[in-house]
Amino acid sequence: MKILITGATGLIGSKLCQFLIHKHSLIALTRSPVKAASVLPPGTHFITSLDEVDFNDIDAVINLAGEPIADGRWTRQRKQEIRDSRINITRAISSAISAATTPPALLISGSAVGVYGRQPSDVTIKEDFTAHYDEFSHQLCRDWEDAALAAESEQTRVCILRTGIVLSKTGGALVKMLPPFRLGLGGPIGKGEQVMSWIHIDDMVQAILFILKHDEIEGIVNATAPNPVSNKLLSQELAKNLSRPCIFTVPPIVLKLAYGEMSDLLLFGQRVVPQKLLDTGYRFRHDSIDEALRSLNL
């Protein structure tokens, strides 16, 4: 297959490309081909504009582009940057797919479990859940998803990846958590009752490869492990994995003062399960938080 990927140098994209390059022709959209070439495997073809692509000649598009959502306070400008980095490129891709005579057969596009907004810890969320809480993360992901779904047609199936916290030792949320935990100063946020829906980086990559092969999968896909955990349990397991205590707590007011509205991502959560992946036969390599953390050799 000839695959166009955006966000190729990110946490998920860079790992995914290591697998794709062995069986597929890979085109990566990037602002910096020189930097991308130092991250991505040899044989990757780099472009700096969608205008360089003939979408009639592309078999699949994997759209993972987007500025990090949790890197600092959400000022008005920062919110706009977060939105634009996701929605503008997704709209451009959907427009190009729709305009093609023989468009790509598949568009896999990113989203996040934040689309559900904050939810009670006892509510289990499958792909058909509709009682979303209206806040910035929901509005962002909703508009991002709508931009991707515009490409859907009889010729093009669209899969939306509602991704949880990706566990990796090379980037993402876990790397930011590690310093205080390594010092023995880590612990849950507040009471730690908020539910964290997570996925191991290996399963994230393998789930995308699974979707590429399985034409019956379309629409919303929860990209999370089957067993979400409380923030308290995640903290305890991380501390245990590092052979450190877990006796401190982070007062919510501290996060509110430091990060403002963005702190809601840490103070609230959702119990999300990957029903569609399970129903279509995907077998998770890492479905328990203790084993997942051990496998990372932190």
Backbone hydrogen bonds, N-H to C=O, Kabsch-Sander energy under -0.5 kcal/mol:
donor,donor_aa,acceptor,acceptor_aa,energy
3,I,1,M,-0.7
3,I,25,S,-3.1
4,L,60,A,-2.4
5,I,27,I,-2.9
6,T,62,I,-2.4
7,G,29,L,-0.5
8,A,29,L,-0.5
10,G,7,G,-1.4
13,G,7,G,-0.5
14,S,10,G,-2.4
15,K,11,L,-0.8
16,L,12,I,-2.7
17,C,13,G,-2.5
18,Q,14,S,-0.8
19,F,15,K,-0.6
19,F,16,L,-1.3
20,L,16,L,-2.3
21,I,17,C,-2.1
22,H,19,F,-1.0
23,K,20,L,-1.3
24,H,20,L,-2.0
25,S,1,M,-2.8
26,L,24,H,-0.6
27,I,3,I,-2.9
28,A,45,H,-3.0
29,L,5,I,-2.4
29,L,27,I,-0.5
30,T,28,A,-0.5
30,T,47,I,-2.7
36,A,32,S,-2.7
37,A,33,P,-2.4
38,S,34,V,-0.8
38,S,35,K,-0.8
39,V,35,K,-0.5
39,V,36,A,-1.3
40,L,36,A,-3.1
44,T,41,P,-1.5
45,H,26,L,-2.8
47,I,28,A,-2.3
52,E,49,S,-1.6
53,V,50,L,-2.0
55,F,53,V,-0.9
57,D,54,D,-2.3
58,I,55,F,-0.9
59,D,2,K,-2.3
60,A,2,K,-1.6
61,V,106,L,-2.3
62,I,4,L,-3.0
63,N,61,V,-0.6
63,N,108,I,-3.4
64,L,6,T,-1.4
64,L,62,I,-0.8
72,G,70,A,-1.1
74,W,259,Y,-0.7
75,T,73,R,-1.4
79,K,75,T,-2.7
80,Q,76,R,-1.9
81,E,77,Q,-2.2
82,I,78,R,-2.5
83,R,79,K,-2.4
84,D,80,Q,-3.1
85,S,81,E,-2.3
86,R,82,I,-0.7
86,R,83,R,-1.1
87,I,83,R,-3.1
88,N,84,D,-1.3
89,I,84,D,-0.6
90,T,86,R,-1.5
91,R,87,I,-2.7
92,A,88,N,-2.0
93,I,89,I,-2.2
94,S,90,T,-2.5
95,S,91,R,-2.5
96,A,92,A,-2.1
97,I,93,I,-2.5
98,S,94,S,-2.5
99,A,95,S,-1.7
100,A,96,A,-0.8
100,A,97,I,-0.8
105,A,59,D,-1.6
106,L,59,D,-0.9
107,L,157,R,-2.3
108,I,61,V,-3.0
109,S,107,L,-0.6
109,S,159,C,-2.8
110,G,63,N,-2.4
111,S,161,L,-1.8
113,V,163,T,-2.1
115,V,112,A,-1.9
116,Y,113,V,-1.9
117,G,114,G,-1.2
119,Q,269,G,-2.3
123,V,120,P,-1.6
124,T,122,D,-0.6
125,I,271,R,-3.2
126,K,124,T,-0.6
129,F,126,K,-1.8
132,H,130,T,-2.1
133,Y,116,Y,-2.2
134,D,132,H,-0.5
135,E,133,Y,-1.0
139,Q,135,E,-2.7
140,L,136,F,-2.9
141,C,137,S,-2.2
142,R,138,H,-2.8
143,D,139,Q,-2.2
144,W,140,L,-2.2
145,E,141,C,-2.8
146,D,142,R,-2.5
147,A,143,D,-1.9
148,A,144,W,-1.4
149,L,145,E,-2.9
150,A,146,D,-1.0
151,A,148,A,-2.1
152,E,149,L,-1.5
153,S,156,T,-2.3
157,R,105,A,-2.4
159,C,107,L,-2.8
160,I,219,G,-2.8
161,L,109,S,-2.7
161,L,159,C,-0.6
162,R,160,I,-0.9
162,R,221,V,-2.9
163,T,111,S,-1.1
163,T,161,L,-1.3
164,G,223,A,-1.9
165,I,197,S,-2.9
166,V,164,G,-0.5
167,L,165,I,-0.6
167,L,199,I,-2.8
168,S,166,V,-0.7
174,L,166,V,-0.5
176,K,172,G,-1.1
177,M,173,A,-1.5
178,L,174,L,-1.5
181,F,177,M,-1.2
182,R,178,L,-2.9
183,L,179,P,-1.2
184,G,181,F,-1.3
185,L,180,P,-3.1
186,G,180,P,-0.7
190,G,188,P,-0.7
190,G,250,V,-2.3
192,G,189,I,-1.9
196,M,229,V,-4.0
197,S,195,V,-0.6
198,W,196,M,-0.7
199,I,165,I,-2.5
201,I,167,L,-2.2
204,M,200,H,-2.3
205,V,201,I,-2.1
206,Q,202,D,-2.5
207,A,203,D,-2.6
208,I,204,M,-1.4
209,L,205,V,-2.1
210,F,206,Q,-2.2
211,I,207,A,-2.2
212,L,208,I,-2.0
213,K,209,L,-1.1
214,H,210,F,-1.2
215,D,213,K,-0.8
217,I,214,H,-1.6
218,E,216,E,-0.6
219,G,158,V,-3.2
221,V,160,I,-2.8
223,A,162,R,-1.9
223,A,221,V,-0.8
224,T,222,N,-1.3
225,A,198,W,-3.9
229,V,196,M,-2.0
231,N,194,Q,-2.3
232,K,192,G,-2.5
234,L,230,S,-2.5
235,S,231,N,-2.3
236,Q,232,K,-2.4
237,E,233,L,-2.8
238,L,234,L,-2.3
239,A,235,S,-2.4
240,K,236,Q,-2.5
241,N,237,E,-2.3
242,L,238,L,-1.5
243,S,240,K,-1.2
244,R,239,A,-2.8
248,F,186,G,-1.0
250,V,188,P,-2.6
254,V,251,P,-1.2
255,L,251,P,-1.2
256,K,252,P,-2.4
257,L,253,I,-2.5
258,A,254,V,-2.1
259,Y,255,L,-3.2
260,G,255,L,-0.5
260,G,256,K,-1.9
262,M,259,Y,-1.3
263,S,260,G,-1.5
264,D,261,E,-2.0
265,L,262,M,-1.8
266,L,263,S,-1.5
267,L,263,S,-2.0
268,F,264,D,-1.8
270,Q,195,V,-1.2
271,R,123,V,-0.7
272,V,270,Q,-1.2
273,V,125,I,-2.5
275,Q,273,V,-1.5
278,L,274,P,-2.3
279,D,275,Q,-2.8
280,T,276,K,-1.6
281,G,278,L,-1.3
282,Y,277,L,-2.6
284,F,282,Y,-0.6
292,A,288,S,-2.4
293,L,289,I,-2.2
294,R,290,D,-2.0
295,S,291,E,-2.3
296,L,292,A,-0.7
296,L,293,L,-0.8
297,N,294,R,-1.5
298,L,293,L,-0.6
